[in-house]
């Protein structure tokens, strides 16, 4: 009769040192369980049994360990042997079952690895690296996709994303009253999904069959003097970052993304200059933008974040732990609208009028740029100077004149922005600036 293995007996075996040749010790308590001792000193557990076809087979259970965690203890090996015995009684070959389990585990791991590689954020990072990094709109593409699509789709395999998933996101943007943002988001995600099709990652674009969102109506709106006054005061009350950023927008006539991604290294406040690099300029041309005294004052009030400081307008760090530029323009606008309404109601109250009848007509950030141009025009600034101030590639100077005229109108633009700031301050305070008469070379 074979005696049952004990921990004391195994310890004594270990003290004897490695055997000259491999040997197996049977456990009298658990039929088929073997402690295998190798000449190297290594020890492992095995289960020997007779298969259905009558052949002798061995199932390796795992390495021996005196304590749990490093391998199988005596009690753990007995449980595994008993499990194998139950399978054998049920007509299942334990060794074949283990082989199938290993194959299934390997397949599951491979599938998980593939799904991870196919996750939306992984494929998008690859798209940005291989395809979109050289595009002028690269930063906008990254910002829009991460903001609009990552919350719902970040870890979803792109092979599982359906048209309905994209449509739901676009619909939410439209429902928030942002048709322009919806149009842009759809264009960017469609371009990305088409790239996935080209690469053979997916068979059909998840935007296939979708219609672009309704195009926003073109607008030539400019803020009235009254609205500009409300806007300026509202932005001042809101303060940094979005209030200050909004004021800089109207003082410089800059595009929304140009100002929001402004970095300290682009500024020379001593010389009242903002150097916008060609990589961030819509017309791919670098431009030195003169800053009025009022604009410099707004920017000097900003307390730099980060070391070294990077973005001028920021709400803190992003997912990567670095200082991130401001985003959430629609939320900013809602705050500004509410603050403008408060200003309008206060003025109405001071005039003895009903305050509940005030409302703020819809406007866009681009309307601020248009308002800037309109005010310059009212101040008598020549159209081509206005175009130069707004960094328009097209303008009044065309043909050969455009080819040969490389003058950047810096002095005229300095005067134009200073006159603009004076006019805005006059509108906001009701007090006339020293002089808004601008004598410029035409």
C-alpha positions as CSV (number, residue, x, y, z in Angstrom):
1,X,0.0,0.0,0.0
2,X,1.4,3.4,-1.0
3,X,1.6,5.8,1.8
4,X,0.1,9.3,1.6
5,X,2.5,12.1,0.9
6,X,3.1,14.5,3.8
7,X,4.8,17.9,4.0
8,X,7.3,16.4,6.5
9,X,8.2,13.7,4.1
10,X,8.6,16.1,1.2
11,X,10.8,18.4,3.4
12,X,13.0,15.4,4.2
13,X,13.2,14.6,0.5
14,X,14.4,18.1,-0.2
15,X,17.1,17.9,2.4
16,X,18.5,14.7,0.8
17,X,19.4,16.7,-2.3
18,X,18.7,16.1,-6.0
19,X,18.4,12.4,-7.1
20,X,20.7,10.9,-9.6
21,X,17.8,10.4,-12.0
22,X,14.3,11.5,-12.4
23,X,11.7,9.8,-10.1
24,X,8.1,10.0,-9.3
25,X,6.5,9.6,-5.8
26,X,2.9,8.5,-5.6
27,X,0.4,9.9,-3.2
28,X,-1.5,7.2,-1.5
29,X,-4.4,9.6,-0.6
30,X,-5.1,10.8,-4.2
31,X,-4.9,8.1,-6.9
32,X,-2.9,9.2,-9.9
33,X,-1.1,12.1,-8.2
34,X,2.6,12.1,-8.5
35,X,5.4,14.3,-7.1
36,X,8.0,14.4,-9.8
37,X,11.6,15.0,-8.6
38,X,14.2,16.0,-11.2
39,X,18.0,15.6,-11.0
40,X,18.2,19.4,-11.2
41,X,16.4,19.6,-7.8
42,X,13.2,21.0,-9.4
43,X,10.0,19.4,-8.3
44,X,6.6,19.4,-10.0
45,X,3.2,17.7,-9.7
46,X,1.6,15.4,-12.3
47,X,-1.5,13.3,-12.6
48,X,-1.3,9.9,-14.3
49,X,-4.4,8.2,-15.6
50,X,-5.7,5.7,-18.2
51,X,-7.5,7.3,-21.1
52,X,-10.7,6.0,-22.6
53,X,-8.7,4.2,-25.3
54,X,-6.7,2.4,-22.7
55,X,-3.4,4.4,-23.2
56,X,-1.5,5.8,-20.2
57,X,-1.4,9.6,-20.1
58,X,0.1,12.2,-17.9
59,X,-1.2,15.7,-17.1
60,X,1.3,18.2,-15.7
61,X,-0.4,20.1,-12.9
62,X,2.3,22.6,-12.1
63,X,5.5,23.3,-10.1
64,X,5.8,22.2,-6.4
65,X,5.8,24.9,-3.7
66,X,5.8,24.6,0.1
67,X,3.8,27.8,0.4
68,X,0.9,29.2,-1.7
69,X,1.8,31.6,-4.5
70,X,5.1,30.2,-5.8
71,X,3.5,27.0,-7.2
72,X,1.2,24.2,-6.0
73,X,1.2,23.1,-2.4
74,X,0.4,19.5,-1.5
75,X,-3.2,20.3,-0.8
76,X,-3.6,22.4,-4.0
77,X,-2.1,19.5,-6.1
78,X,-4.6,17.1,-4.6
79,X,-7.5,19.3,-5.5
80,X,-6.3,19.6,-9.1
81,X,-5.8,15.9,-9.3
82,X,-9.3,15.3,-8.0
83,X,-10.7,17.8,-10.6
84,X,-8.9,15.9,-13.3
85,X,-10.3,12.6,-12.0
86,X,-13.9,14.0,-12.1
87,X,-13.4,15.0,-15.7
88,X,-12.2,11.5,-16.5
89,X,-15.3,10.0,-14.9
90,X,-17.4,12.4,-17.0
91,X,-15.8,11.1,-20.1
92,X,-13.5,14.1,-20.7
93,X,-9.8,13.6,-21.3
94,X,-8.1,15.9,-18.8
95,X,-4.9,16.4,-20.9
96,X,-7.0,17.2,-24.1
97,X,-9.2,19.5,-22.1
98,X,-6.2,21.4,-20.8
99,X,-4.7,21.7,-24.3
100,X,-8.0,23.1,-25.5
101,X,-8.2,25.5,-22.6
102,X,-4.6,26.7,-23.4
103,X,-5.6,27.3,-27.0
104,X,-8.7,29.2,-25.9
105,X,-6.7,31.3,-23.5
106,X,-4.2,32.1,-26.2
107,X,-7.0,33.0,-28.6
108,X,-8.6,35.2,-26.0
109,X,-5.4,37.0,-25.3
110,X,-4.7,37.4,-29.0
111,X,-8.2,38.7,-29.5
112,X,-7.9,41.1,-26.5
113,X,-4.5,42.4,-27.9
114,X,-6.1,42.9,-31.3
115,X,-9.1,44.7,-29.8
116,X,-6.8,46.9,-27.8
117,X,-4.8,47.8,-30.9
118,X,-8.1,48.4,-32.7
119,X,-9.5,50.7,-30.0
120,X,-10.7,54.0,-31.3
121,X,-8.0,56.1,-29.4
122,X,-5.2,53.7,-30.5
123,X,-6.2,53.9,-34.2
124,X,-6.7,57.6,-34.0
125,X,-3.2,58.1,-32.6
126,X,-1.9,56.1,-35.5
127,X,-4.0,58.2,-37.9
128,X,-2.6,61.4,-36.5
129,X,1.0,60.1,-36.7
130,X,0.8,58.7,-40.2
131,X,-1.7,60.9,-42.0
132,X,-2.9,64.0,-40.2
133,X,0.2,65.3,-38.4
134,X,1.3,67.4,-41.4
135,X,-2.1,69.0,-42.0
136,X,-2.6,72.6,-41.1
137,X,-5.8,71.5,-39.2
138,X,-4.0,68.8,-37.3
139,X,-4.4,70.4,-33.9
140,X,-8.1,71.1,-34.6
141,X,-8.6,67.5,-35.7
142,X,-7.0,66.2,-32.5
143,X,-9.0,68.6,-30.2
144,X,-12.3,67.9,-31.9
145,X,-12.0,64.1,-32.0
146,X,-10.8,63.9,-28.4
147,X,-13.4,66.2,-27.1
148,X,-16.4,65.0,-29.1
149,X,-15.8,61.3,-29.7
150,X,-13.4,60.0,-27.0
151,X,-16.0,60.2,-24.1
152,X,-18.2,57.6,-25.8
153,X,-15.8,55.7,-28.1
154,X,-12.3,56.0,-26.7
155,X,-11.9,52.3,-25.8
156,X,-14.3,50.8,-28.3
157,X,-12.7,48.7,-31.1
158,X,-13.3,50.6,-34.4
159,X,-14.6,47.3,-35.9
160,X,-17.5,47.5,-33.5
161,X,-18.4,51.1,-34.0
162,X,-21.6,51.6,-36.0
163,X,-23.1,54.5,-37.9
164,X,-25.7,55.0,-35.1
165,X,-22.8,55.7,-32.6
166,X,-21.5,58.5,-34.7
167,X,-25.0,59.8,-35.5
168,X,-25.9,60.0,-31.8
169,X,-22.8,62.1,-31.1
170,X,-23.5,64.5,-34.0
171,X,-27.1,64.8,-33.0
172,X,-26.1,65.8,-29.4
173,X,-23.8,68.5,-30.8
174,X,-26.7,69.8,-33.0
175,X,-29.1,69.7,-30.0
176,X,-26.6,71.9,-28.1
177,X,-27.1,74.5,-30.7
178,X,-23.7,74.1,-32.4
179,X,-24.3,73.4,-36.0
180,X,-20.9,74.6,-37.1
181,X,-19.2,72.4,-34.5
182,X,-21.3,69.4,-35.6
183,X,-20.3,70.0,-39.3
184,X,-16.7,70.1,-38.3
185,X,-16.8,67.1,-36.1
186,X,-18.6,65.1,-38.8
187,X,-16.0,66.1,-41.4
188,X,-13.1,65.1,-39.2
189,X,-14.5,61.7,-38.1
190,X,-15.5,60.8,-41.6
191,X,-12.0,61.6,-42.8
192,X,-10.6,59.3,-40.1
193,X,-13.0,56.5,-40.8
194,X,-12.2,56.7,-44.5
195,X,-8.5,56.3,-43.7
196,X,-9.4,53.2,-41.7
197,X,-11.1,51.7,-44.7
198,X,-8.0,52.6,-46.9
199,X,-5.8,50.8,-44.4
200,X,-8.0,47.7,-44.4
201,X,-8.8,48.1,-40.7
202,X,-12.5,48.2,-41.3
203,X,-14.5,47.2,-44.4
204,X,-17.0,50.0,-44.4
205,X,-16.7,53.5,-43.0
206,X,-18.8,54.0,-39.9
207,X,-20.0,57.3,-41.5
208,X,-21.2,55.4,-44.6
209,X,-24.7,56.5,-45.5
210,X,-24.7,59.5,-43.2
211,X,-25.6,62.9,-44.4
212,X,-23.6,65.9,-43.2
213,X,-25.3,68.0,-40.6
214,X,-27.4,70.9,-41.9
215,X,-25.0,73.7,-42.8
216,X,-25.2,76.7,-40.6
217,X,-26.7,79.7,-42.3
218,X,-24.1,82.2,-43.5
219,X,-24.1,85.3,-41.4
220,X,-22.8,88.9,-41.7
221,X,-23.7,89.8,-38.2
222,X,-21.8,92.3,-36.2
223,X,-22.3,93.2,-32.6
224,X,-24.1,96.6,-32.1
225,X,-22.5,99.2,-29.9
226,X,-24.9,98.2,-27.1
227,X,-24.1,94.5,-27.5
228,X,-20.3,95.2,-27.6
229,X,-20.6,97.2,-24.4
230,X,-22.5,94.3,-22.7
231,X,-19.9,91.8,-24.1
232,X,-16.9,93.8,-22.9
233,X,-18.3,94.2,-19.3
234,X,-19.5,90.6,-19.2
235,X,-16.1,89.3,-20.2
236,X,-14.4,91.5,-17.6
237,X,-16.7,90.1,-14.9
238,X,-16.0,86.5,-16.0
239,X,-12.3,87.1,-16.0
240,X,-9.5,84.6,-16.7
241,X,-9.3,82.4,-18.7
242,X,-12.4,82.7,-20.9
243,X,-13.2,86.3,-20.2
244,X,-9.7,87.5,-20.9
245,X,-9.5,85.3,-24.0
246,X,-12.8,86.8,-25.3
247,X,-11.5,90.3,-24.8
248,X,-8.3,89.5,-26.7
249,X,-10.4,88.0,-29.5
250,X,-12.1,91.3,-30.2
251,X,-9.0,93.4,-29.6
252,X,-6.9,91.5,-32.1
253,X,-9.5,90.2,-34.5
254,X,-7.9,86.8,-34.2
255,X,-9.6,83.5,-35.1
256,X,-10.9,81.5,-32.2
257,X,-8.3,78.7,-32.3
258,X,-5.4,81.2,-33.0
259,X,-6.1,82.9,-29.7
260,X,-7.0,79.9,-27.6
261,X,-3.7,78.1,-28.5
262,X,-1.6,81.2,-28.0
263,X,1.6,80.4,-26.1
264,X,3.8,82.7,-24.0
265,X,6.8,82.2,-26.4
266,X,4.8,83.9,-29.1
267,X,4.4,87.1,-27.1
268,X,6.7,90.1,-26.7
269,X,4.7,92.3,-24.5
270,X,7.6,94.8,-24.1
271,X,7.3,95.5,-27.8
272,X,3.6,94.9,-27.9
273,X,3.8,92.1,-30.4
274,X,2.2,88.7,-30.9
275,X,4.1,86.5,-33.4
276,X,1.6,84.0,-34.9
277,X,3.6,81.2,-36.5
278,X,2.6,79.9,-39.9
279,X,1.8,76.5,-38.5
280,X,-1.2,78.0,-36.6
281,X,-2.1,80.6,-39.2
282,X,-5.1,79.8,-41.4
283,X,-3.4,81.1,-44.5
284,X,-0.1,79.4,-43.6
285,X,1.8,82.6,-43.3
286,X,3.4,83.9,-40.1
287,X,2.4,87.3,-39.0
288,X,3.5,89.8,-36.4
289,X,0.3,91.1,-34.8
290,X,0.6,94.5,-33.1
291,X,-1.0,94.6,-29.7
292,X,-2.7,97.7,-28.4
293,X,-2.0,99.1,-25.0
294,X,-5.4,97.6,-23.9
295,X,-4.5,94.2,-25.3
296,X,-1.1,94.3,-23.6
297,X,-2.8,95.2,-20.3
298,X,-5.2,92.2,-20.6
299,X,-2.3,89.8,-21.4
300,X,-0.1,91.2,-18.6
301,X,-2.9,90.2,-16.1
302,X,-2.5,86.5,-17.0
303,X,-0.6,84.5,-14.4
304,X,1.5,81.9,-16.2
305,X,0.7,78.2,-15.5
306,X,3.3,75.4,-15.7
307,X,7.1,75.4,-15.7
308,X,8.0,76.5,-18.2
309,X,4.7,78.2,-19.0
310,X,3.1,77.3,-22.2
311,X,-0.5,78.2,-23.2
312,X,-1.6,81.7,-22.2
313,X,-5.3,80.6,-21.8
314,X,-5.7,77.4,-19.9
315,X,-7.9,75.8,-17.2
316,X,-5.1,73.5,-16.1
317,X,-3.6,70.2,-17.1
318,X,-5.0,67.7,-19.6
319,X,-5.0,63.9,-19.5
320,X,-1.3,63.8,-20.3
321,X,-0.5,65.9,-17.2
322,X,0.6,68.9,-19.3
323,X,-0.9,72.4,-19.4
324,X,-3.7,72.3,-22.0
325,X,-5.3,75.1,-24.0
326,X,-8.8,76.2,-23.2
327,X,-11.7,74.4,-24.9
328,X,-15.4,74.1,-24.4
329,X,-16.2,77.2,-26.4
330,X,-20.0,76.6,-26.3
331,X,-19.9,76.6,-22.5
332,X,-17.9,79.8,-22.5
333,X,-20.4,81.4,-24.8
334,X,-23.3,80.4,-22.6
335,X,-21.6,82.0,-19.6
336,X,-20.8,85.2,-21.6
337,X,-24.4,85.3,-22.9
338,X,-25.8,85.1,-19.3
339,X,-23.4,87.8,-18.1
340,X,-24.4,90.0,-21.1
341,X,-28.0,89.6,-20.2
342,X,-27.3,90.6,-16.6
343,X,-25.6,93.8,-18.0
344,X,-28.5,94.5,-20.3
345,X,-31.0,94.0,-17.4
346,X,-29.0,96.3,-15.2
347,X,-28.9,99.1,-17.8
348,X,-32.7,98.6,-18.3
349,X,-33.3,98.9,-14.6
350,X,-31.2,102.0,-14.4
351,X,-33.4,103.5,-17.1
352,X,-36.5,102.5,-15.3
353,X,-37.5,99.9,-17.9
354,X,-38.7,96.3,-17.4
355,X,-35.8,93.9,-17.1
356,X,-37.6,90.7,-18.0
357,X,-38.0,91.7,-21.7
358,X,-34.2,91.8,-22.4
359,X,-32.7,89.1,-24.5
360,X,-29.3,88.5,-26.2
361,X,-29.5,87.8,-29.9
362,X,-27.4,84.8,-31.1
363,X,-23.9,85.6,-32.1
364,X,-20.8,83.6,-32.8
365,X,-17.1,84.0,-32.0
366,X,-16.4,84.7,-35.7
367,X,-18.9,87.7,-35.3
368,X,-16.3,89.2,-33.0
369,X,-13.8,89.2,-35.8
370,X,-16.3,90.7,-38.2
371,X,-17.2,93.3,-35.5
372,X,-13.5,94.2,-35.2
373,X,-13.3,94.7,-39.0
374,X,-16.5,96.8,-39.0
375,X,-15.3,99.1,-36.2
376,X,-12.0,99.6,-38.1
377,X,-14.0,100.5,-41.2
378,X,-16.1,103.0,-39.2
379,X,-12.9,104.6,-37.9
380,X,-11.8,105.3,-41.5
381,X,-9.1,102.7,-41.7
382,X,-8.4,101.7,-45.3
383,X,-9.9,98.3,-46.4
384,X,-6.5,96.9,-47.4
385,X,-5.1,97.8,-43.9
386,X,-8.1,96.1,-42.3
387,X,-7.5,93.0,-44.4
388,X,-3.8,93.0,-43.4
389,X,-4.8,93.5,-39.7
390,X,-7.0,90.4,-39.9
391,X,-4.4,88.4,-41.7
392,X,-6.7,87.8,-44.7
393,X,-4.9,86.2,-47.6
394,X,-7.4,87.8,-50.0
395,X,-8.2,91.4,-50.0
396,X,-8.3,94.6,-52.1
397,X,-4.8,94.1,-53.4
398,X,-5.0,91.7,-56.3
399,X,-3.1,90.7,-59.5
400,X,0.4,92.1,-60.1
401,X,0.0,94.4,-57.1
402,X,-0.5,91.4,-54.9
403,X,2.6,89.7,-56.3
404,X,4.9,92.7,-56.0
405,X,3.5,94.4,-52.9
406,X,5.2,92.7,-50.0
407,X,4.8,95.6,-47.6
408,X,3.2,94.3,-44.4
409,X,1.6,97.6,-43.3
410,X,3.0,97.1,-39.7
411,X,2.8,100.8,-38.8
412,X,-0.7,101.2,-40.2
413,X,-1.8,98.0,-38.4
414,X,-0.3,99.3,-35.1
415,X,-2.4,102.5,-35.5
416,X,-5.5,100.5,-36.5
417,X,-5.4,98.2,-33.5
418,X,-4.8,101.1,-31.1
419,X,-7.7,103.1,-32.6
420,X,-9.8,99.9,-32.3
421,X,-8.9,99.5,-28.6
422,X,-9.7,103.2,-28.0
423,X,-13.1,102.8,-29.6
424,X,-13.9,99.7,-27.7
425,X,-12.9,101.4,-24.4
426,X,-15.0,104.4,-25.4
427,X,-18.0,102.1,-26.0
428,X,-17.5,100.2,-22.8
429,X,-17.1,103.3,-20.5
430,X,-19.0,105.9,-22.3
431,X,-16.0,108.2,-22.2
432,X,-14.3,109.4,-25.3
433,X,-10.8,108.3,-25.9
434,X,-8.1,111.0,-26.5
435,X,-8.4,110.6,-30.3
436,X,-10.0,108.1,-32.7
437,X,-8.9,109.9,-35.8
438,X,-6.5,107.8,-37.7
439,X,-4.3,109.2,-40.4
440,X,-3.1,106.3,-42.4
441,X,-1.4,106.1,-45.8
442,X,-3.9,104.7,-48.3
